[in-house]
Amino acid sequence: MEVDDGNGRLETSAAGEQSTCDVDTNQEPYVGMDFESEEDARAFYNKYAKQEGFLTRVLSSRKSERDRSIISRGLGCRGGSVNRKQDGQREVCTAMILLKREKSGRWVVRKFVRDHNHPLVVQLQKSRRIIDEKDRKIQELTAELRVKKRLSSAYREQLLKLMKDVEDHNEHLRTKVELVFDNLREFEAKRKEVSDRK
């Protein structure tokens, strides 16, 4: 659990222990920045991410070969962007922070990547203004438009399928009509041959 006391101190509690970190919670991470514990560092990065408008995830962790305790942790952005050039494959966002535990037990930022490859979501504070009627109407119309676009796409798909079925049916009928004409010509030729013999 993390609590910002409003004075630039971040209080964290994990496994029943509570610690306080004297870090400016409005500050951006930087290489060399240090924390008392991994929990403090994670709480700070999560708060930074929330302010910037992205969600975090654990990218990597490394354990000590001696006692199997975590000695390194990579945290990064959970977002990504869709690469339209490569068949719409999702690209993972490279924004991240790498934390390492020093011999003293403190956790230090060893790498920080600020840039994201996707737009960030700016979350509105509770104290921000309430959306007025016009904005609400715009949101409703936008949502309605999305629904109509989906319906239109579904109708188009159905129509294309129907047209394909009609084309297939027409081809089938054409083949049958040609077969009937061929049989009629053959029948006419045989009838003429029989009448010529008489």
BAVEXFI-47252 format. One line per 3 residues: their letters; for each residue x, y, z of C-alpha. Coordinates in Angstrom, 1 decimal. Each point is the difference from the previous one (the first is absolute). Layout:
<sites>
a) X,Y,Z  ... .
</sites>
This chain:
<sites>
mev) 0.0,0.0,0.0  1.3,3.5,-0.7  -1.1,3.4,1.4 .
ddg) 1.2,3.4,-1.1  0.0,2.2,3.2  -0.1,3.2,-2.2 .
ngr) 3.4,1.1,1.2  2.1,-1.8,-2.6  0.2,-3.1,2.2 .
let) -1.2,-3.3,-1.2  -1.1,-2.5,2.7  -0.1,-3.7,-1.0 .
saa) -0.9,-3.1,1.9  0.6,-3.6,-1.0  -0.1,-3.2,2.1 .
geq) -1.0,2.0,3.1  3.1,2.3,-0.2  -0.4,3.7,-0.7 .
stc) 2.7,2.3,-1.5  0.1,3.6,-1.0  1.9,1.2,-3.0 .
dvd) 1.1,3.7,-0.3  -0.5,0.3,-3.8  -1.8,2.8,-1.8 .
tnq) -3.0,-1.9,-1.4  -0.4,2.5,-2.8  3.6,-0.7,-1.2 .
epy) 1.0,-2.1,-3.0  2.3,-3.0,0.7  3.6,0.3,-0.9 .
vgm) 3.1,-2.2,-0.1  1.6,-0.1,3.5  -3.3,0.8,1.8 .
dfe) -0.1,-2.3,3.1  -2.6,-1.5,2.3  0.0,-1.7,3.4 .
see) -1.8,-3.1,-1.4  -1.3,-1.6,-3.2  -3.6,0.8,1.2 .
dar) 0.9,3.7,0.3  1.5,0.0,-3.5  -3.1,-1.8,-1.5 .
afy) -2.4,2.3,1.9  1.9,3.0,-1.4  -0.1,-1.3,-3.6 .
nky) -3.6,-1.0,0.2  -0.9,3.5,1.3  2.1,1.6,-2.8 .
akq) -1.7,-2.2,-2.6  -3.5,0.9,1.3  0.9,3.7,-0.3 .
egf) 1.4,-0.4,-3.5  -3.0,-2.1,-1.1  1.2,-3.6,-0.4 .
ltr) -0.2,-3.4,1.8  3.1,-1.9,1.1  1.0,-3.7,-0.1 .
vls) 3.0,-2.0,1.2  2.3,-0.6,-3.0  2.8,-2.0,1.7 .
srk) 1.5,-1.0,3.3  3.3,-1.6,0.9  0.7,-2.0,3.1 .
ser) 3.2,-0.4,2.0  1.7,-3.3,-0.6  1.0,0.0,3.7 .
drs) -3.3,0.5,1.8  -2.6,0.2,-2.9  -1.1,3.4,1.1 .
iis) -1.0,2.6,-2.7  3.0,2.2,-0.9  -1.3,1.6,-3.2 .
rgl) -3.4,1.0,-1.2  -1.2,1.5,-3.3  -3.3,1.8,-0.1 .
gcr) -1.5,1.4,-3.2  -3.0,1.4,-1.8  -2.8,-2.5,-0.6 .
ggs) -1.1,1.8,-3.2  1.1,-0.3,-3.6  -0.9,1.0,-3.5 .
vnr) -1.3,-1.8,-3.0  2.5,-0.1,-2.9  -2.1,0.5,-3.1 .
kqd) 2.9,-0.8,-2.3  0.6,-3.4,1.4  -3.5,-1.6,-0.2 .
gqr) -1.3,1.9,3.0  2.4,-1.8,2.5  0.1,1.6,3.4 .
evc) 3.3,1.6,1.0  0.9,0.0,3.7  0.7,3.4,1.5 .
tam) 3.6,0.5,0.9  -0.6,2.5,2.9  1.5,-1.6,3.1 .
ill) 2.1,0.2,3.2  2.7,-2.4,1.1  0.6,-0.3,3.8 .
kre) 3.0,-1.7,1.6  0.6,-0.8,3.7  3.3,1.3,1.2 .
ksg) 2.1,-1.7,2.7  -1.3,2.5,2.5  -3.5,-1.4,-0.6 .
rwv) -1.2,3.2,-1.7  -1.6,-0.2,-3.5  1.5,2.2,-2.7 .
vrk) -1.4,1.0,-3.5  2.6,-1.4,-2.5  -2.0,0.8,-3.2 .
fvr) -3.0,2.2,-0.8  -1.7,0.2,-3.4  -2.6,2.9,-0.1 .
dhn) -1.4,-0.2,-3.6  -3.1,-2.0,-0.8  -1.0,-1.3,-3.5 .
hpl) -3.7,0.7,0.6  -2.2,2.9,1.2  -0.3,0.3,3.8 .
vvq) -3.3,0.1,1.8  -0.4,3.1,2.1  -2.2,-0.8,2.9 .
lqk) -2.3,2.7,1.2  0.3,0.8,3.7  -3.2,-0.1,2.1 .
srr) 0.4,3.7,0.6  -0.2,0.7,-3.7  -3.2,1.5,-1.5 .
iid) -3.0,-2.2,-0.7  -0.6,-0.7,-3.7  -2.6,2.3,-1.2 .
ekd) -3.1,-0.9,-2.1  1.6,0.7,-3.4  3.0,-2.2,0.8 .
rki) -2.4,-2.8,1.2  -2.0,0.3,-3.2  3.2,-0.2,-2.1 .
qel) 1.0,-3.2,1.9  -3.4,-1.5,-0.5  0.0,0.8,-3.7 .
tae) 3.6,-1.4,-0.4  -1.1,-3.2,1.7  -3.0,-0.2,-2.2 .
lrv) 2.1,0.6,-3.1  2.3,-2.9,1.0  -3.0,-2.3,0.3 .
kkr) -1.3,1.1,-3.4  3.4,-0.5,-1.5  0.2,-3.5,1.4 .
lss) -3.5,-0.7,-1.3  0.9,1.4,-3.4  3.0,-2.1,-0.2 .
ayr) -2.0,-3.1,0.9  -2.7,0.8,-2.6  2.7,0.6,-2.6 .
eql) 1.5,-3.4,0.8  -3.4,-1.7,-0.3  -0.7,1.8,-3.3 .
lkl) 3.3,-1.1,-1.5  -0.7,-3.5,1.1  -3.4,0.1,-1.6 .
mkd) 1.4,1.4,-3.2  2.6,-2.8,-0.1  -2.8,-2.6,0.5 .
ved) -2.0,1.6,-2.8  3.0,0.0,-2.3  0.6,-3.7,0.8 .
hne) -3.6,-0.8,-0.6  0.0,1.9,-3.3  3.1,-2.0,-1.1 .
hlr) -1.7,-3.2,1.0  -3.2,0.9,-2.0  2.1,1.1,-3.0 .
tkv) 1.8,-3.4,0.0  -3.4,-1.8,0.2  -1.5,2.1,-2.8 .
elv) 3.0,-0.7,-2.3  -0.3,-3.7,0.7  -3.7,0.1,-0.9 .
fdn) 0.8,1.9,-3.2  2.7,-2.5,-0.9  -2.5,-2.9,0.6 .
lre) -2.6,1.7,-2.1  2.4,0.5,-2.9  1.1,-3.6,0.3 .
fea) -3.6,-1.1,0.1  -0.8,2.2,-3.1  2.9,-1.4,-1.9 .
krk) -1.1,-3.6,0.7  -3.6,0.8,-0.9  1.1,1.6,-3.3 .
evs) 2.2,-3.0,-0.7  -2.9,-2.4,0.6  -2.3,2.1,-2.2 .
drk) 2.6,0.1,-2.8  0.2,-3.8,0.0  -3.7,-0.3,-0.6 .
</sites>
